[in-house]
Amino acid sequence: MTIFEHTATYPHPREEVFAWHERPGAFVRLSPPGTIVTVDGPSDGIRVGSRRALRISSPVVAALWPGKTMPAPIRTAPGLRWLVEHTAYEPGALFVDEQVSGPLRSWRHEHIFEDTPEGGTRVTDRVTYELPAALGPLGEHRVRQYLEGLFRFREDQLRGDLALQARLPESATPRVVVVSGASGTIGTQLCALLANGGHTVRRLVRRPARAADEISWAPDLGDLDPAQLAGVEAVVNLAGRSIGGRFSEQAKHEILWSRLDATTTLAKAMVAARRAGEGPSTLVQASAIGVYGARRPGELLEEDSATGQDFLADVVRRWEAASERAEDAGIRRVMLRTGIVLTASAGALGLQLPLFLAGAGGRLTRPQAVLSWIGLDDMARIYAQAVLDPTWSGVFNAVAPAPVTAGAFATQLGHVLHRPSLVPTPAFGPRLLLGKEGAEELVHTDQRVSAARLEAAGFRFEQPDLTAALRHALAR
């Protein structure tokens, strides 16, 4: 049996920290995206007898299990199943989960909460486990490395989420928030973050609603019953087809109209609900720094900078304009122009990881081209603050305060992964994958975007520099 222990202190009362762990978004917030996902459950939160069925992703399995000793059924599976059950629960002090079935011989995870002399909380995670013999000493080393990264990630998440709540007195008042695009990369984290702040989240789904927290809609038909927004304080609009992939005429049509249809439908329903006397007072609208155009070398791009002339710039202009009717009706409107979002599970970083891990990574474009990025969890917290802070309105650049060159990005990513970063991607590579127009607008960009207005509005970045953001995103 092996024991792993991680201890961290937080400047918040023990009851508050324990309550955070009991809320429904805790597991999502504490799991690095793309590593472990819930398949079923929990049946009763963290109380005794509650079970949660999990799936451990294939990349995590491959990282932990030396390939030569991995049984063929595991090698070819899309992920390992893991069933855990909570076996002890003391309110405010302790909860424990143990493996019922899964990849390990045994697993017991104790979560221990204690007061600190300063009035804060000490949280100790004690994991007692036994590995399959096939993993051997190398497997033991890899598992310990993984646990060290995982619990550092969890510490940073808990610290950042609690700090956000403490900064926003408004967050103490429970809100009802409707979210479109709730199953996407940002939407998943935002919904969990809001739920763990004590707010009620309702998800818009493009099928008949199957649960109390779902609302059915058909944005391509302009169909959303305004009565469904009764009692809702805010709407977050994240809906829109991914811009990844080749820019075929069909793809471009879908990229544009998925955004216009969703935004127009939401704004129309919000205005109607508002006129009925009980509709949302806030709309937080997704946008993108693509509005400035793909290449603006030598400029500092602020919210009032001139917009660009390429395809994505036109999409974003029309996307933002589609929600104007909400503001005209007196609804507070916040538009967040998002930069390159860093997460290992998707997007630009997710696409680069296989090359870097294989030792063949490098910059994607000209070494001096500037990339304006944002960590996924800072992005989720920006959305949450936009919902909860009534002083926010208008356009904000949702980017970190320290943009970097493409060359520096590759170097820092290689450093975090302990891999070389000397092999630049040939120009024909992105063109083969994305087509000429897609490569020009998604890869060969040069945008130095300012975060000054966001900081002036009181947002505090948890990962303000690239190395910290990469370590967090990769749980390193």
C-alpha positions in Angstrom: 0.0 0.0 0.0 1.2 3.5 -0.8 0.1 6.7 0.8 0.1 10.1 -0.9 -0.7 13.3 1.0 -1.3 16.9 -0.1 -2.1 19.7 2.3 -3.1 23.3 1.5 -4.5 26.2 3.5 -7.1 28.7 2.5 -8.1 32.0 4.0 -11.8 31.1 4.3 -13.9 29.6 7.1 -14.0 25.8 7.3 -17.8 25.7 6.8 -17.5 27.7 3.6 -14.8 25.5 2.2 -16.6 22.3 3.1 -19.9 23.6 1.6 -18.0 24.3 -1.7 -17.1 20.6 -1.9 -20.8 19.5 -1.3 -22.2 21.5 -4.2 -22.9 19.9 -7.6 -20.1 21.6 -9.6 -17.2 20.6 -7.3 -16.1 17.4 -9.2 -16.0 19.2 -12.6 -14.0 22.1 -11.1 -11.6 19.7 -9.5 -10.9 17.5 -12.5 -8.5 18.8 -15.2 -10.6 18.9 -18.5 -10.2 15.9 -20.6 -8.9 13.6 -17.9 -11.7 12.1 -15.8 -15.4 12.5 -16.6 -18.6 11.4 -14.8 -20.6 8.8 -16.6 -23.3 8.4 -13.9 -24.0 9.9 -10.5 -23.3 10.9 -7.9 -26.4 9.3 -6.4 -26.3 11.4 -3.2 -23.5 14.0 -3.3 -20.7 13.2 -1.0 -22.7 11.4 1.6 -22.2 7.8 2.7 -23.4 5.3 0.0 -23.3 7.8 -2.8 -21.7 6.3 -6.0 -20.1 7.9 -9.0 -19.2 6.1 -12.2 -16.2 7.6 -13.9 -14.2 7.2 -17.1 -10.5 7.9 -17.1 -9.4 9.2 -20.6 -7.1 7.2 -22.8 -4.3 9.9 -22.7 -4.2 9.6 -18.9 -4.1 5.8 -19.0 -1.3 5.9 -21.5 0.7 8.4 -19.4 0.4 6.2 -16.3 0.8 2.8 -17.8 4.0 1.8 -19.6 2.9 0.7 -23.1 4.8 -2.6 -23.1 2.9 -3.9 -20.1 -0.5 -2.5 -20.9 -3.0 -5.3 -21.7 -4.4 -5.1 -25.2 -8.0 -4.6 -24.0 -6.9 -1.5 -22.1 -4.6 -0.3 -24.9 -7.5 -0.2 -27.3 -10.3 1.0 -25.0 -11.6 4.6 -25.2 -11.0 5.0 -21.5 -11.1 3.0 -18.3 -14.2 2.8 -16.2 -14.0 3.5 -12.5 -16.7 3.2 -9.8 -16.2 4.9 -6.5 -18.4 5.1 -3.4 -18.4 7.5 -0.5 -17.9 5.6 2.7 -17.5 8.2 5.4 -19.1 11.7 6.0 -18.7 14.1 8.9 -20.3 17.5 8.0 -17.6 20.2 8.0 -14.8 17.8 8.8 -14.4 14.8 6.6 -15.6 12.8 3.6 -14.1 9.6 2.1 -14.4 7.9 -1.2 -13.2 4.4 -2.1 -12.9 2.3 -5.3 -15.6 -0.3 -5.8 -14.3 -1.4 -9.1 -11.7 -0.1 -11.5 -8.1 -0.1 -12.7 -6.4 -0.2 -9.2 -6.2 -2.9 -6.7 -7.5 -0.5 -4.1 -8.1 3.3 -3.6 -9.2 5.3 -0.6 -9.3 9.1 -0.6 -9.8 11.0 2.6 -10.7 14.7 2.5 -9.9 16.2 5.9 -10.9 19.8 6.9 -9.5 21.6 9.9 -9.4 25.1 11.3 -6.2 27.1 11.1 -5.2 29.5 14.0 -5.8 32.4 11.6 -9.4 31.5 11.0 -8.8 29.8 7.7 -9.1 26.1 6.6 -6.5 23.4 6.2 -7.5 20.7 3.7 -5.6 17.5 3.7 -6.1 15.0 0.9 -4.8 11.6 1.9 -4.8 8.9 -0.8 -4.0 5.3 0.1 -3.8 3.0 -2.9 -2.3 -0.2 -4.3 -1.4 -0.5 -8.0 -1.6 -3.6 -10.2 1.6 -5.5 -10.2 1.9 -5.0 -14.0 2.6 -1.3 -13.5 5.8 -1.9 -11.6 8.2 0.8 -10.3 7.8 3.0 -13.4 4.1 2.9 -13.0 4.4 3.9 -9.3 6.6 6.8 -10.3 4.2 8.0 -12.9 1.2 7.7 -10.6 2.9 9.8 -8.0 3.8 12.4 -10.6 0.2 12.4 -11.8 -1.2 12.8 -8.2 1.2 15.7 -7.5 0.0 17.6 -10.6 -3.7 16.7 -10.0 -3.7 18.0 -6.4 -1.8 21.1 -7.2 -4.4 21.7 -9.9 -7.2 21.2 -7.4 -5.5 23.5 -4.9 -5.3 26.3 -7.5 -8.9 25.7 -8.6 -10.3 25.9 -5.0 -8.2 28.9 -4.2 -9.3 30.8 -7.3 -13.0 30.0 -7.0 -13.2 30.9 -3.4 -11.3 34.1 -4.0 -13.8 35.1 -6.8 -16.7 34.6 -4.4 -15.0 36.6 -1.7 -14.4 39.5 -4.1 -18.0 39.7 -5.3 -20.5 40.5 -2.5 -23.2 40.1 -5.2 -22.4 36.4 -5.5 -23.9 35.7 -2.0 -27.3 36.3 -3.5 -28.4 33.1 -5.4 -29.2 33.8 -9.0 -31.0 31.8 -11.7 -28.8 31.8 -14.9 -29.6 30.3 -18.3 -26.7 29.1 -20.4 -26.6 28.3 -24.1 -23.6 26.2 -25.3 -23.5 24.7 -21.8 -21.8 21.5 -22.9 -18.9 23.2 -24.6 -15.4 23.7 -23.2 -16.2 27.1 -21.5 -19.8 26.3 -20.8 -19.0 23.2 -18.8 -16.7 25.0 -16.5 -18.9 28.1 -16.2 -22.0 26.0 -15.2 -20.0 24.1 -12.6 -18.5 27.4 -11.3 -21.9 29.1 -10.9 -23.4 26.0 -9.3 -20.6 25.9 -6.8 -21.3 29.5 -6.0 -24.8 28.5 -4.9 -26.5 29.7 -8.1 -29.1 27.8 -10.1 -28.1 27.0 -13.7 -30.5 26.0 -16.4 -29.1 24.7 -19.7 -30.6 25.3 -23.1 -30.7 22.0 -25.1 -31.7 21.4 -28.8 -34.0 18.4 -27.9 -36.9 17.8 -25.6 -35.9 18.7 -22.0 -35.2 15.6 -19.9 -34.3 17.2 -16.5 -35.5 20.1 -14.4 -32.4 22.1 -15.2 -33.0 21.9 -19.0 -34.9 24.2 -21.3 -35.6 23.1 -24.9 -35.1 25.5 -27.8 -34.6 25.5 -31.5 -32.5 28.5 -32.4 -32.4 27.7 -36.1 -36.2 28.1 -36.1 -36.1 31.1 -33.8 -38.0 29.0 -31.2 -37.6 29.8 -27.5 -40.7 30.3 -25.3 -40.3 33.6 -23.4 -42.2 32.0 -20.5 -39.2 29.7 -19.9 -37.2 32.8 -18.9 -39.6 33.8 -16.1 -37.7 34.2 -12.9 -34.3 34.1 -14.6 -31.9 36.9 -13.7 -29.2 36.4 -16.4 -28.5 34.6 -19.7 -25.1 33.6 -21.0 -24.9 33.0 -24.7 -22.1 30.6 -25.7 -23.8 29.0 -28.6 -22.1 28.7 -32.0 -20.5 26.1 -34.3 -16.8 25.6 -33.7 -14.5 27.6 -35.9 -12.0 24.7 -36.1 -11.7 22.9 -39.4 -11.6 23.8 -43.1 -13.3 27.0 -44.1 -15.5 25.5 -46.8 -18.5 27.5 -47.9 -20.8 25.2 -45.9 -18.7 25.5 -42.8 -18.6 29.3 -43.1 -22.3 29.4 -43.5 -22.7 27.3 -40.3 -20.2 29.3 -38.3 -22.1 32.6 -39.1 -25.7 31.5 -38.8 -25.3 29.3 -35.8 -24.2 32.4 -34.0 -26.8 34.8 -35.5 -29.7 32.4 -35.0 -28.9 31.7 -31.4 -28.2 35.3 -30.5 -31.3 36.6 -32.3 -33.5 34.0 -30.7 -32.2 34.6 -27.2 -32.4 38.4 -27.5 -36.0 38.3 -28.8 -37.2 35.9 -26.0 -35.4 38.0 -23.4 -37.1 41.2 -24.5 -40.5 39.5 -24.6 -40.0 38.1 -21.1 -38.8 41.5 -19.9 -41.9 43.2 -21.2 -44.0 40.6 -19.4 -42.4 41.8 -16.2 -40.2 38.9 -15.1 -37.5 38.5 -17.6 -33.7 38.5 -17.4 -31.9 41.8 -16.7 -28.5 40.7 -17.9 -27.1 39.2 -21.2 -23.5 38.0 -21.3 -22.6 37.4 -24.9 -19.7 35.5 -26.3 -17.5 37.3 -28.8 -14.0 37.0 -30.1 -10.8 39.0 -30.8 -11.2 37.8 -34.4 -13.2 41.0 -34.8 -10.0 43.0 -35.1 -8.8 41.0 -38.1 -6.2 38.2 -38.1 -3.0 40.3 -38.5 -2.5 43.7 -36.8 1.3 43.8 -36.3 2.7 46.6 -34.1 -0.7 47.7 -32.8 -2.2 47.5 -29.3 -5.8 46.5 -29.8 -8.3 47.9 -27.4 -12.1 47.6 -27.3 -12.6 50.7 -29.5 -9.9 49.8 -32.1 -11.0 49.5 -35.7 -12.4 46.1 -36.7 -10.9 43.9 -39.5 -12.1 43.0 -42.9 -11.7 39.2 -43.1 -14.3 36.5 -42.7 -14.1 36.1 -38.9 -14.1 39.8 -38.3 -17.4 40.1 -40.2 -18.9 37.1 -38.3 -18.1 38.8 -34.9 -19.4 42.2 -36.0 -22.7 40.7 -37.0 -22.7 38.4 -33.9 -22.4 41.3 -31.5 -24.9 43.4 -33.4 -27.5 40.6 -33.2 -27.9 41.2 -29.4 -28.4 45.0 -29.7 -32.2 44.7 -29.3 -31.6 43.3 -25.7 -29.7 46.4 -24.8 -32.2 48.7 -26.4 -34.9 47.1 -24.1 -32.8 48.1 -21.0 -31.1 44.7 -20.5 -27.5 45.0 -19.3 -25.3 43.6 -22.1 -21.7 42.4 -21.7 -19.7 41.1 -24.7 -16.5 39.2 -24.0 -14.1 39.1 -26.9 -12.2 35.9 -26.2 -8.6 35.2 -27.1 -6.9 31.8 -27.6 -8.3 29.7 -24.7 -5.7 27.3 -23.1 -7.0 23.9 -22.3 -5.4 20.5 -22.9 -8.8 19.0 -23.9 -9.5 21.2 -27.0 -8.4 24.2 -29.1 -5.0 25.3 -30.2 -3.2 23.8 -27.1 -4.9 20.5 -27.4 -3.9 20.2 -31.1 -0.2 20.9 -30.3 0.2 18.6 -27.4 0.7 15.3 -29.4 3.5 16.9 -31.5 5.3 18.3 -28.4 5.0 15.0 -26.4 6.5 13.2 -29.4 9.4 15.6 -29.3 8.5 17.3 -32.6 6.8 20.4 -31.4 7.5 24.0 -32.3 5.9 27.3 -33.2 3.0 27.4 -35.6 3.6 30.7 -37.3 6.2 33.5 -37.6 8.3 33.6 -34.4 7.5 37.3 -33.7 3.8 37.1 -34.4 1.9 37.9 -31.1 -0.6 35.6 -29.5 -3.2 36.9 -27.1 -4.3 34.0 -24.9 -6.4 33.3 -21.8 -6.5 30.3 -19.4 -9.7 28.3 -19.4 -10.4 28.9 -15.7 -9.7 32.6 -15.9 -12.1 32.6 -18.8 -14.8 30.9 -16.8 -14.3 33.3 -13.9 -14.6 36.3 -16.3 -18.0 35.0 -17.5 -19.1 34.5 -13.9 -18.0 38.0 -12.8 -19.8 39.4 -15.9 -23.0 37.7 -14.7 -22.7 38.7 -11.1 -21.1 42.2 -11.2 -23.8 44.8 -12.1 -21.1 47.4 -12.9 -19.9 45.5 -16.0 -21.4 46.5 -19.3 -20.3 46.8 -22.9 -17.3 45.2 -24.6 -14.3 43.6 -22.8 -11.3 41.9 -24.3 -11.1 38.6 -22.5 -7.4 38.0 -22.7 -4.6 37.6 -20.2 -2.5 40.7 -19.6 0.7 39.2 -21.0 0.5 38.3 -24.7 3.5 36.5 -26.1 5.2 35.8 -29.4 4.6 32.5 -31.2 8.3 31.7 -30.6 8.0 32.4 -26.8 4.8 30.3 -26.6 6.5 27.3 -28.2 9.5 27.7 -25.9 7.5 27.9 -22.7 5.2 25.0 -23.7 8.3 22.9 -24.4 9.8 23.9 -21.0 6.6 22.9 -19.1 6.4 19.5 -20.9 10.2 18.9 -20.7 10.2 18.5 -24.5 12.1 20.2 -27.3 10.4 23.1 -29.1 12.7 23.5 -32.1 10.8 22.1 -35.0 8.5 24.8 -36.5 5.4 23.5 -38.2 5.8 23.8 -42.0 3.4 26.4 -43.5 1.8 23.8 -45.6 0.7 21.8 -42.5 -2.1 24.2 -41.3 -3.1 24.7 -44.9 -3.6 21.0 -45.4 -5.7 20.8 -42.3 -7.6 24.1 -42.4 -7.4 25.2 -46.0 -5.7 28.5 -47.0 -8.3 30.8 -45.6 -8.7 28.9 -42.3 -4.9 28.8 -41.8 -4.6 32.5 -42.5 -7.3 33.4 -40.0 -6.8 30.8 -37.3 -3.0 30.1 -37.3 -1.1 32.8 -39.0 -2.4 35.5 -36.7 -0.7 38.5 -35.1 -2.8 40.3 -32.5 -1.6 42.1 -29.4 -4.8 42.6 -27.5 -5.1 44.8 -24.3 -6.7 43.4 -21.1 -6.6 46.9 -19.4 -10.3 47.4 -19.3 -10.9 44.0 -17.8 -8.4 44.7 -15.0 -9.8 48.2 -14.4 -13.2 46.6 -13.9 -11.8 44.6 -11.0 -11.0 41.2 -12.5 -8.1 39.4 -11.0 -6.2 36.8 -13.0 -5.3 33.6 -11.3 -2.8 32.7 -14.1 -1.6 36.0 -15.4 1.5 34.7 -17.1 1.9 32.0 -19.7 4.0 29.5 -17.8 1.6 29.5 -14.8 -1.4 29.1 -17.2 0.3 26.2 -19.0 1.2 24.4 -15.8 -2.4 24.8 -14.6 -3.9 23.7 -17.9 -1.7 20.6 -18.1 -1.8 19.9 -14.3 2.0 19.9 -14.2 
